[in-house]
Amino acid sequence: MLQEFKDIIETQDQEKQEKLIALYSIIKEVVPNATEKISWGMPTFFEKKNIVHFFPNKNHIGFYPGPAAIEHFQQELITYKTSKGAIHLSYSKDFDKELIQAITLFSLEENLK
């Protein structure tokens, strides 16, 4: 894990740190060779373009796969709060690992077109 990712995660309380590390691990499984960097001030996975970003907020983790992924997965995301390019992942609910992996893979494939 990139040191800047650790720095951002370590500023959060323990429960949030655990969720952020879990999200990082889910993404990393799908894109193990992606470059890790900070982009737009957020932990980012990159391959040719930004694949996904994530960032801790007060009441949720912002997961940013971009507008194409939000549109593509709109039915699966019906129970989540979303915006044009973001998904709010609650700290109080377990992550849908398969959905996060599918979104990450979709974003990677979009980048490689």
C-alpha positions in Angstrom: 0.0 0.0 0.0 1.3 3.4 -1.0 2.4 5.5 2.0 0.1 8.3 1.1 -2.8 5.9 1.2 -1.7 4.8 4.7 -1.4 8.4 5.8 -5.0 9.2 4.7 -6.4 6.0 6.3 -4.5 6.4 9.6 -6.2 9.8 10.2 -9.5 8.0 10.6 -10.9 6.2 13.7 -10.3 2.4 14.0 -13.7 1.4 12.5 -13.3 3.6 9.5 -9.7 2.4 9.0 -10.9 -1.2 8.9 -13.5 -0.3 6.3 -11.0 1.7 4.2 -8.5 -1.2 4.3 -11.2 -3.7 3.3 -12.2 -1.5 0.3 -8.5 -1.1 -0.7 -8.1 -4.9 -0.5 -11.2 -5.6 -2.6 -10.0 -3.2 -5.3 -6.4 -4.5 -5.2 -7.6 -8.0 -5.9 -9.1 -6.9 -9.2 -6.3 -4.6 -10.3 -3.2 -5.9 -8.6 -0.8 -4.3 -11.1 -2.5 -0.9 -11.2 -0.4 2.1 -10.2 -1.3 3.5 -6.8 -1.2 7.3 -6.6 -2.9 10.3 -5.2 -5.2 12.0 -7.7 -7.6 14.8 -6.9 -6.4 14.4 -3.3 -7.7 10.9 -3.1 -6.2 7.4 -3.1 -6.4 6.3 -6.8 -5.8 3.2 -8.8 -4.4 4.1 -12.3 -3.8 2.2 -15.5 -3.6 4.5 -18.6 -6.3 6.6 -16.8 -7.7 6.7 -13.3 -9.6 3.5 -12.7 -11.2 4.3 -9.3 -10.7 6.6 -6.4 -11.9 6.4 -2.8 -11.9 8.8 0.1 -13.2 8.7 3.7 -16.0 11.2 4.5 -17.7 11.7 7.8 -20.6 9.3 7.2 -19.5 7.2 4.3 -16.6 6.3 2.0 -16.8 8.0 -1.3 -16.1 5.4 -4.1 -15.5 7.1 -7.4 -15.5 4.9 -10.5 -16.8 7.6 -12.8 -20.1 8.3 -14.6 -19.9 5.4 -17.1 -19.8 2.8 -14.3 -22.6 4.5 -12.3 -24.8 4.4 -15.4 -23.8 0.8 -16.3 -24.5 -0.5 -12.8 -27.5 1.7 -12.0 -29.8 -1.2 -11.3 -27.3 -2.8 -8.9 -26.8 0.5 -7.2 -30.4 1.3 -6.6 -30.0 0.9 -2.8 -26.9 3.2 -2.7 -26.7 7.0 -2.7 -25.0 7.9 -5.9 -24.1 11.0 -7.9 -22.8 11.4 -11.4 -19.5 9.6 -10.7 -19.7 8.6 -7.0 -21.1 5.9 -4.8 -21.5 6.4 -1.0 -20.4 3.3 0.9 -21.8 3.2 4.4 -19.4 2.6 7.3 -22.2 0.7 9.0 -22.9 -1.8 6.3 -20.8 -4.6 4.8 -19.5 -4.0 1.4 -20.9 -5.9 -1.6 -17.5 -7.3 -2.6 -18.7 -8.7 -5.9 -20.3 -5.4 -6.9 -17.2 -3.4 -6.0 -15.0 -5.8 -7.9 -17.4 -5.7 -11.0 -17.4 -1.9 -11.0 -13.6 -1.8 -10.7 -13.2 -4.3 -13.5 -15.6 -2.4 -15.7 -13.7 0.9 -15.0 -10.4 -0.8 -15.9 -11.9 -2.2 -19.1 -13.2 1.2 -20.1 -9.7 2.6 -19.6 -8.1 0.0 -21.8 -10.5 0.6 -24.8 
